[in-house]
Amino acid sequence: MRPPFEPARFGDRRRLRIGLLGGSFNPAHEGHRHVAECALRALRLDQVWLLVSPGNPLKAPAGMAPFPQRLASARAMARPPRILATGIEAALGERYSALTLAKLAKRFPQARFVWIIGADNLWQLPRWRRWRQLVAHTPMAVLPRPGWTRKALAGAAAERLAHARRRPPALLQGGPPAWTLIPAREHHASATAIRARTGS
């Protein structure tokens, strides 16, 4: 399987820093690009992959656009070569983030992955299958989300991982578990609101 990145483009032998922003992208919007750009700058990443899910286990299939349509919307929002959209999760045959991360780490040992989520997903992280496995092996970056940031920082996952919280520049210094809250403005774009406006 060919990786979305091309190692030769970066001109050195260090491990590439790759941020993974997973989601349904139903559809992709400016908020996704905002999150990717904030993570690129704050963590000095080489790339961010918009990891389009073949199907979120925590979301009902009703109202979910077909996978090719969602992937196309993510590609339209991407900004190669730094922000790329990929359907690699479907190619791996996975829907659960922890299992996807484990497979990516084996396939691309030259990459150092960072899992990127919004504060709403930090709040619901204990609902994810094998979430402890995910945070034990992959550094995690959290971006503010309207109405969720304070709630998430007081939630069960943040409390359990309080010992592993770091400032953004130090996230990749040392191994996981490690997570950070990237200070950034909240972006109010919402896929739900876009679907409501377009009637899709």
JOZI-V343020 format. One record per run of one state. SS is the DSSP state (h for helix, s for strand, l for the rest). FROM is the first residue (numbers start at 1). TO is the last residue. If there is no record, write none. Layout:
BEGIN
ss = <SS SS>
from = <FROM FROM>
to = <TO TO>
END
This chain:
BEGIN
ss = <l h l s l h l s l h l s l s l h l h l s h l h l s l h l h l h s l h l s l h l>
from = <1 7 11 16 24 30 44 47 53 67 78 79 80 83 87 88 93 97 108 111 119 128 131 138 139 144 149 154 156 161 162 165 166 168 171 179 183 191 199>
to = <6 10 15 23 29 43 46 52 66 77 78 79 82 86 87 92 96 107 110 118 127 130 137 138 143 148 153 155 160 161 164 165 167 170 178 182 190 198 200>
END
